[in-house]
């Protein structure tokens, strides 16, 4: 059969879509009957045809009939296989047919048993017994062909996948007619169903759509095209189950447009109508009429709400009234072990017949969709006036009647049994010693002892919430009246000095009693309560005495003493005595008499260490400090009036002797604001600091020494001065630098430090340094030493002429020294001292003479000097100069 192709186009205002559609060709050879003659009696053979003639060439179709030329009779499964890759094929469908005669047989397939085919599917068959289909061996096809054959095969089930390998070149007498696939058909649409909204819960299926298709193996798919109203239902595409999407679906009529699509894309559309219903709640027992008194005060149940909902909805009820009134809805016991909603009159509703005498209560019960409404009619009953039956009246009581005694019982009545209250008014009204309780009992509320009133007029009234009985009078007569004693000199204020002697009477109470009674007792109390420890009425008399020593600084500044006076029957009202404690000044107390502070010399304004005076003032006054007038050696020092700290008023340098003693002792007067004082002894010691640089007497020194000088021999002696006042700060440390032949001892003597035999006729210049121990400041001088070759054993002075010459020179030198001494003496006679200058900080001061010191040599003639002279003279002698 030829393959017919055509184009199908769909057009709209926006676009056009065209699809190539092809009609299905039949499968196999239309002249299948001549494909015969070579059949045999093989059994259990599976065939799959790969020739183009057996392959489906359309998009979709169904096998409507099979034709075969039978070589044998029996049962045959005529099949459609679908390639899944390589030589593997899946069995899509089969028609199991019975071949009852050999030769040509055609089998028409009912619409429900037809196999649906798609492009690329191929024909196959299987016979569990003898091979039924005849064939024609085609030698021109070669040793093998395009069709698969499996011998001794097992039957396959629809859906199985089988791999084939053996092929055959035979042409088989099988032919299948393929027709176009018909559209699927709904079997239960269109239709209308009804369901309650409770039954249509979220995800619950309410209907299952069913459809059929002519292809036995066709797959049907369902889709929801539209829904009105939308969003409440969903459709399962594979099962056709329609279910609700909400747990609280709105009652309404829903129209769902549903489509079914088969494997070939054929469709059918139909509607499903779903009516979702709701049953409104039902109220029972209403309407009703309720009457209630305007005097009602308690919460009262007016009606238990009885409501049902046949479809099981949750029902809530609410109440309102017209006009607005004191009514509420709340849960109540239903009398059967459960709870229900009830309508109540509120407590203390404030009903007033004159204002509103009826109410209409609306009860509304709602299941969320529908509601039921009914009414309660409330009528207010007018209240009756309460009454008193035993007044007007009178009674007598004694003045010594105890308080809280019932003096009269008022008889009363209220028809409705309303809650009642009593009130009374006294004449005279101040004070009124009577009260009335809600029972109608009149009590004496306070003692009448001491009263001077002989009778009271009591006006009594009983009332409920709405009306009052009006006043009814009771006259109460007082017998045996006693007058209350009175304190005539209170209230008052007194002042008591803190140094008052214990036992002193500080106040005397004055009492007046109209009854002439002279025997009285007193009741006292104090505020603050600690006053009871300082004051008391001696032997419960009228005399207030001091019982403990007062101290203004440690106790309360005043006390209020409450006093009541009593005769044998009655006490007066409290009166007050204000006791003020007067402060008496006391001198400061010195807990330590002697104080010592030490401080180093410093500049003016320096504050010395705190003496830490151990002094107290009993009154807590602020104390001041001053030098006692007897202390006359305070030059250079000042005392802070507030703190007592000592400070320097001059630059204090221990090296300046004009400042006087460095150890001072004074009397310090410590005073309170009123001039009371104590005296402390304060010793101040100013300590010396190392603040002067030691000074060498010359900027240079020179000397000579023979090469045979012994180690430790003194060559030159340096003189040092230090202006520091104490030996500790003026101790000198000597050192030399620039030589290893000489050293210096602790007295300024430059000494030989090592053998000089190798240093004949050489001069050595080095530095001598002096400083205080531990100081970095120093003074230095240059030392020059000439080393002379030691002479031989013959002395220069062994010759008489040499002795004579030296003697002459020595005499002349001596005379010159005398002249020098005389000049020095004259200079000292004309010397004028220079005033002391500002002391420099530690190790920074140099004596004034250090600014221009003379260069000098040692004037001490040492043995080494003599030997040097002898050596020179010997040299001169050798030259024949003498």
C-alpha positions, 0 to 999 in steps of 0.5 A: 500500500502506498504511503500518503503524505499531507500537511495539516496547518493550524492558524491564529491571529498571531501565528500559523503552525503546520505539521507533516502528517502521513497515512500508515502503509500496510506491513508485509507483502500484499502478494503474501500468498506467493511467499510460500512453498518452503515451509517446514515443521520446525517448532518454538521459533521466534521471528522478527522482520527487518525488511522495510516492508515490515516496518511502520512508516507512519507517526501512529496507527493500529493493526486492524487485521492480519493475513497469513498463508499457513503451512501448518495449523495451530496457535500463533502470536502475531506481534509488534516489536519496537527497536531499543538499540542495536539488535534489541527489541521490545515486545509492544503488543500481540494478537494470539490467533488460532489457525484452523486450516492451511493456506490463506487466512485473514483475521480482523481485529476488534477495536479493543484488541488492536495493537497501536504502532508508531514509526519504526515498529516492526512485525514479528511472530511466535509459535510454541508448536510447529511453525505455521507461516509458510515462506519462500527461500530467496537464494538471491539474498545470499547466505543470510538475510535481514530478518531475525530468527530464533529457534527453540525460543521461549514465549515473550510477554508484552514489555519484554526486551529481547536481543537477536543475533541469527538472521534469515534470508527467507520471505514470509507469507505475513501481511498486516493492515494498518489503519489510522488510530481513532480518538479516545472516548470518555466513558463517564463524562460529561456528568454532574456530581455533588459533595459536601465541603467536609467530604472534599478535604485537601487531597481527597478524590471526589471523582475518577475520570474514565476513558477508552481507546481503540488501541489495546496498548494505547496510553491515555493521559488526562489534563485539566483544561480549565476550572471555574471557579479556579484553584479548588480542584486538581486532576491526576494525569495518569489515573484521572482522579479529581481531588480537592486542593483545599481543606476548606473549600468554598461551597459553589458549583465548579465546572472542570473542562477535562481532556483525554489524549492517547498515544497518537495524540488524539484527544477528546474534551468533556466537562465535569460539574461538581456541586459543593454543598454546606448545611447551615447550623440549627438553633433549638429552644429559641426564642424565649422570654426571661424576667430579671430584677433590676437589683440583680448583682450576680452573674446569671445564666439566662439560656444554654445555647443548643445548636447542631450542624449536620455536616459536622462543621465547627460552630461558634456563637455570639450574642448582641443586644438591643439596646446594648446591655450587660450580656455575654456569651461564654462556655457553661456546663451542659448538665450532661458532663459536657460544655456548651455555650451559654448566654449570661447576665454579667455580674453587677449589671447595673440594670435600671427599670426607669432607664431600660425595662427590656432588652432583645438579645440576638444569638447568632451561630456560624459554621464559617459559611452559613449561620442561624439566628434567634432571640432571647427577650429579657424584661427588667422587674422594678425593685422594692424599697427595703424597710426598718421595723424597730425605729424610732427608738432609744437605749442607754449605755454606761460610759465604761462600756467596752468598745466593740460592744453591740448597743442596738440591733436594727430590724430590716427587710428587703422583698427581693432579698437584695444585698443591702447596706446601712449608714448612720449619722451622729449628732454631735458628729465629731467624734462619732463613737458608733458604727453600723454593720451590714447585719444592722448591728450598731457597735460602740467603736471606741471607748466613752471613758472621759467623754462629756457628751450625755447623749447621741442622736443616731440617724440610720438608713438602709439601702439596696442598689436602687432605693433607700428607706430614708432615715430612722432615728435612735437616741443613745443616752450615756450614763456615769460620765468620767472627764478625761485628764489633760496635759496643759503644757504640751505640745512643747519644745525643749533643748538639752545640752549634750553634756547635761548630767545624768539624772537631771530633770529636763521637763515637768509635765502639767496635768489638769483633771476636771474630776479632781483626781490626782492619781495619774499614770503616763504612757510615753513613746519616742520617735526615733525609738532610740530616745527611750534609752536617754529619757524617761519619766522618773517612777512614772511621775511628771518629771522627765529626766536624763537617763544616759549620757548624750553625744551629739555626734553619734546620736539623733539630733532630736526626739519626739516624745508622745505622752498620754495621761490616764486616770483610772478609767480614761486616757487623754489623746497623745501630746508631743514634746520635742526634745532637741539635743544641743551640741557642746563643742569639745577639744580635738583629741591627739592620739600621738604627740611626737612626729618626725619627717625627713626630706632631702634638700630641695627648692622653695615650694617643695612640699615635705612628706605628710606627718600624718597627724593622728588627731580626731575631733569628737564633734567631727569639726574640720581642723586647722594647723599652725606653728605654735607661737613658741616655735621661733625657728621656722625660717624657710618653712611654712605649714598648710592651714588645712592639711598641716603639710610642711613646705619650703619657702627658700631654696634649702641647701645643706651646703649653705650654712646661712640657712641655719640648722638642718634639724628643726623641731616645732610645736604644731597647734591643731584647732577646731573652728571654736579655737579649742586646740591640741599641740603636737611636736614635729621634728623635721630633718633636711638631708644633704644630697650629693650636689657638688662636683669635687674640685682639683686644685690645679688643671695640671701636675708634673713630676719626675722619677728615677727608673729604679723607683719602687712600686707604690712610690709617690710621684705627685700628690693632687689636692681635692676639695668638695663643697658637699656638707656631709662626708658621705656626699663628699667622699672622693673616687680617684682614677687615672687614664692614658697610662699603665705605668702609674696609678692613684691611691685614695688620697690623691697620690699618683704612685708608680704602678709598675717597673720603670727600668725600660722607660729611661729619659721618657716623658708620660702625660696622662689624665687624673680624674676625681668624682663622688662615688656613684656620680657621673660628674667629675673634674680632671687634670693633666699629669706629666711625669718625666722618667730619669735614668737612675745615676751610678753610685758616685753622688754628685754631692761627693764633690765639695764644689757641687755642694757649695753651688747647690747650697747657694741656690737653695738659700736664694730659693728660700728667700723667694719663698718668703717673699711669696708668702708675704704677698699671699698674706697681704692678699688675704688681708684685703679679701672680701667674701662673696655672698652665697649663690644659688645651689645647683642640682646634684653634681652640677656645681663647680667652685667659682675658682674652677673657671680660671685655675692656674697652671701649677707644678708641685712645690714639694721637693722629693728625693726623686727631684734631688736625684734628678738635679744630681743627675743634671749636675753630674752631666754638667760636671762631665762637661767641665762646667764646674 
